Every structure is written in structure tokens, then in C-alpha cells.
Amino acid sequence: MGQGTKGSPRLTVVGSGNAARGGQGIWATLLDGTAATTVGGIVAGGFGIEALKSLMTGEGAGRWWFFLGCAAGFGLVVLGFWLRGQARRQVRVGIVVTAMDARRGLARARQLDQQAETFSRDTCSVTLKTDAEMSGDGTRDRNLIDRLADETLVAIMMAERLTPDASRINLIPTMPLNSAFWLGARLGYTHAREVTVHAIRQADGSPPYFPATSLRAVESTAEPLILERLEAVDGGDRTKVALALDLQGFGDQFSDQVVAACRQHGIGYVLRLRTATARLTENGETFTGVVEQTCRAWRAAPLPAEARTGDHAIFLSGPVAIAVALGARLASPERNKWTAFTFDSATSTYEPFPPTPAP
């Protein structure tokens, strides 16, 4: 399968030799059960033959030792098969998904894409990759992200077939936040295997990515965000409501820009959630807590019936992984009702995806 192009994302199978080479040697042989199975078979066979000889010849001396040795050999064989099953379940498949937007810096996008691929090759047994370059045309880019999501779904199905015993598939996305939300909405959350979305690590440390959250619903009581009161926007359409996530501690600057965008796009209500700090704690508990708390806040928001059944918007900031997970959880059942916004520093405005004309 070929490399993705500007107009046609394609799925590529990348051989992850780095992870495979790192696991070779005596230690890997011990961990994957090969040594235990081999030694156990030899021991069980040798002592079993001697035990049978003693029975056939009537020689009782040492007979129980032979049976004990045979049992120990069978025990090693059982241990080997158990270790082999454990090793197969620990196999990881990485899926790197990239949508490059030249308006936001093509060089930086390519750097992040290469970094994601390198991380996946170093940590996963198999890496699947799909990428594309956005054109700046709203309709084309929407179709592009749809096709990118379709390729990602194909990659997930391939991963399930390649590693039927693996417990987790690693998804590593790189793209603008509003596109990431739309990608997540297209992917959904009802997958047979757990799909873990990885986030880039902002603080110094290794590895550069960490498992941030899941496409599935996850039980979480963590509440890393501060929920503010539902606010009515003057002159807005009461059938339109927006979620606004300030995950970088921008405070009033974020709020003022969101309200201005709501007025521009005729949104009647806005529900804001914010962090108390400029950076989220970089672990799965916190990131999953953000996703689950946002979903709970949305479901419990005191919205009038016409707003609940009308058009929805979400103003995003922070990690791409959270945007993907929120798209999967919030928007997948009714994708065409949602519009995602992310801040465009070039124009100092919030950019919608899919594009919507302002009233």
C-alpha cells in the first residue's frame, strides 16, 4: 500500500523491526515460554520413559522419583504455554494517523508525523500508518478526514487480525484539533478491542508519547476540570449550544474569544469547562478524567429541549488525544449535528470544522 498524498490517504504497513530486535535473545526466550516448553518436554519425556521402564521391568527402586520428574516436566510445559499466551497478549500494534495542514506549519507537522512513527516502531511489533495533506478547502478537507478515518478503521480491523490475542491497539494521531474531533466522531467508540489514544508528552521525559485515554467509555470519578455555569449568549439561536474546553489555563482570554465566536456563528448557549493550571498532568487517569467529566457535564447540562435536539459546537484547546476521544464519545451517534472549533493564530479567530457559514 502506498504513501498518503494530498488528495488520497493510503494505508501503509510499516515493519517495526526496532521493537522486534529489542526483544531477541536469551531473556526473550525465557519470557515467551520457549525455554520452559522445550526444557519441560525434554524432562517429561526422559523421566516418563524411565518411569515406564520401571513399571515394565518391575524395578521399584527410584520409581517415584521418575514419576515426580515427569510431573515436573509437564509443569514446565504448562508454564511455557501460559507464558506464550501472556507474551501474545502483550503484543502491541501502533496506528499512526496524520493530517498535515500547511497553513499551520508543514515542517512541524512532518516532524510530529516522523516522531510518532519512530515511537510506534520502537514500542510496537507492527506499525500501520495513514496520512494526508489538507488543502485548505473546507469541503475537500472534510472528505479527506472522512477517508482518513476510513483508512484508520481498516487499520484497526487489520490489527485485530494480525494480533488476535493482543489486548490493546495504540492510536497515535497528529492533526489540528477540530479535524481530530471529526476523526474521532467518524471512528466511534464501539470497537471489539481497546483502542488507546496516545498523547505527545510536553514535559521532558521518555518515551515522547504516553497512553492518554481510550475511545471506549471508561469508569472514572476524576474531575480535573472546573465546570462553570451554562451561559446564554446575547442574540444567539437558542437551538444551538456549545461546549468550550479551556485545557491550557487561558482564562478570560479564552472565554472572550469563545463568546465572540458564538455571537459570530449564532450560538445561543455555551457551557465552559477549564483547568486551574496551564498544563494537565500527563497521565491516563487525568486525560480520561477530562473526557469522562466533559461527557457527564454535557449530559447533565440544564438545556432546553430545543437546544438538546439542535446543532452543537465544541471549542477545543489542549491535546489532540482528548479531541479524538471526545469526538468518538460525544459526536459519533449524531455526527452531522456537531461542529468543532480550534483557534487559528494566523487570523486570531476560531476556525470551524466542517466549515459553516456565519449567519
C-alpha positions, -999 to 999 in steps of 0.1 A, spaced: 0 0 0 14 34 -9 21 66 9 -7 90 15 -9 120 -8 -26 154 -6 -59 141 -20 -59 104 -12 -48 90 22 -35 54 19 -27 28 45 9 18 48 22 -13 67 55 -3 84 77 -31 97 86 -24 133 120 -41 134 131 -19 163 107 -34 187 113 -69 174 151 -67 176 149 -53 211 131 -84 224 155 -111 210 180 -131 230 180 -154 260 158 -132 281 131 -131 254 133 -169 251 126 -172 288 98 -147 288 79 -161 258 78 -196 272 101 -212 246 127 -223 271 101 -236 296 83 -256 269 115 -271 255 131 -280 288 98 -293 302 93 -315 271 128 -330 274 124 -335 312 89 -350 310 99 -373 281 131 -385 298 116 -392 332 85 -406 316 105 -433 297 124 -443 328 91 -445 348 76 -468 321 107 -489 321 105 -494 359 68 -504 356 76 -529 328 106 -545 345 91 -544 379 121 -524 392 108 -503 421 139 -485 431 136 -448 423 103 -452 405 86 -424 424 115 -401 415 109 -408 379 72 -400 382 80 -369 401 105 -357 375 79 -364 347 53 -344 366 78 -315 370 85 -316 332 48 -314 325 46 -285 349 72 -267 329 54 -273 297 22 -259 311 42 -229 324 56 -224 289 22 -224 272 10 -199 298 40 -176 292 34 -179 255 -2 -167 259 9 -138 281 35 -128 255 10 -129 227 -14 -107 247 13 -81 253 19 -77 215 12 -41 205 1 -27 172 6 10 165 -16 31 141 -1 65 132 -27 89 117 -16 122 104 -34 151 87 -10 178 78 -22 214 74 3 236 55 -13 268 69 -3 257 104 33 248 95 40 219 72 76 213 85 63 210 121 36 186 110 61 164 92 84 164 123 55 153 145 45 126 120 80 112 119 83 113 157 50 94 160 62 68 135 95 64 153 78 59 187 55 33 172 83 14 156 103 14 188 74 2 210 51 -18 188 55 -51 170 36 -38 139 31 -2 128 3 8 104 3 43 91 -20 66 71 -15 103 63 -27 131 41 -21 168 35 -51 191 39 -58 215 10 -74 244 29 -107 239 10 -133 231 37 -154 206 17 -124 188 3 -108 186 38 -140 172 53 -140 144 27 -103 140 33 -107 134 70 -136 110 63 -113 90 41 -85 92 66 -109 78 93 -120 50 69 -83 40 64 -79 41 102 -109 18 106 -93 -6 81 -61 -4 101 -79 -13 133 -95 -43 116 -61 -54 103 -46 -50 137 -73 -73 152 -65 -100 126 -27 -96 129 -27 -99 167 -59 -117 177 -46 -121 213 -33 -86 218 -53 -66 244 -47 -31 230 -43 -12 198 -23 21 201 -37 51 181 -12 80 176 -29 110 159 -13 142 147 -36 168 132 -55 201 140 -78 198 170 -111 204 150 -101 177 125 -92 153 153 -127 157 168 -142 149 134 -119 119 130 -130 106 164 -166 111 156 -161 90 124 -142 63 143 -167 59 171 -162 40 204 -178 6 198 -146 -14 189 -141 -50 198 -106 -43 210 -95 -14 233 -82 15 212 -58 36 233 -52 71 221 -17 83 227 -7 119 235 26 137 230 45 143 262 50 181 267 73 177 298 108 165 293 109 127 296 110 94 277 91 80 259 78 110 240 42 97 239 21 81 266 -13 62 266 -37 91 274 -72 78 270 -95 53 252 -121 56 226 -143 34 248 -162 47 278 -141 42 309 -152 43 345 -136 74 360 -145 96 390 -117 120 384 -127 156 379 -97 176 368 -118 204 353 -138 232 369 -173 233 355 -188 268 350 -225 277 348 -243 275 315 -243 309 299 -268 324 274 -252 343 246 -270 376 237 -287 374 203 -278 337 198 -300 310 184 -315 291 214 -314 258 194 -276 260 192 -253 252 222 -215 250 225 -191 232 248 -159 252 255 -128 234 269 -100 256 282 -74 230 289 -44 254 288 -54 279 315 -61 308 292 -89 321 314 -107 353 303 -88 354 271 -102 320 261 -137 329 273 -139 363 255 -128 347 222 -153 318 226 -182 342 233 -172 364 203 -172 332 181 -205 322 195 -220 356 185 -205 353 151 -219 318 145 -253 325 161 -248 301 191 -272 307 219 -257 288 249 -221 280 259 -210 256 287 -174 261 298 -150 238 315 -115 248 324 -83 238 342 -68 256 371 -33 252 357 -17 258 323 -10 221 318 -28 189 325 -10 162 345 3 139 318 -11 105 327 -40 84 316 -61 90 347 -62 128 342 -68 127 304 -95 101 308 -110 121 336 -112 152 313 -131 131 287 -155 115 311 -161 147 331 -169 166 299 -193 138 288 -211 139 322 -213 177 321 -228 176 286 -254 150 296 -263 169 328 -264 204 314 -297 222 321 -305 228 284 -340 235 270 -353 207 247 -348 227 215 -311 232 224 -306 195 232 -320 184 198 -305 213 178 -270 219 165 -239 216 187 -204 230 187 -173 224 207 -144 248 212 -112 229 217 -78 235 232 -50 213 245 -41 177 235 -51 161 202 -58 128 220 -86 144 241 -101 159 209 -102 125 192 -117 108 223 -144 135 227 -153 132 191 -158 94 195 -178 98 227 -199 129 220 -204 131 183 -204 97 168 -241 89 173 -252 122 156 -221 134 138 -238 159 115 -251 179 144 -216 188 156 -191 215 145 -156 216 161 -137 249 165 -100 254 171 -81 287 173 -62 299 142 -33 320 154 -28 334 119 -63 351 118 -68 352 156 -102 336 152 -118 302 159 -120 280 128 -149 256 124 -147 221 110 -166 212 90 -168 248 77 -201 266 84 -211 299 71 -217 326 97 -252 339 98 
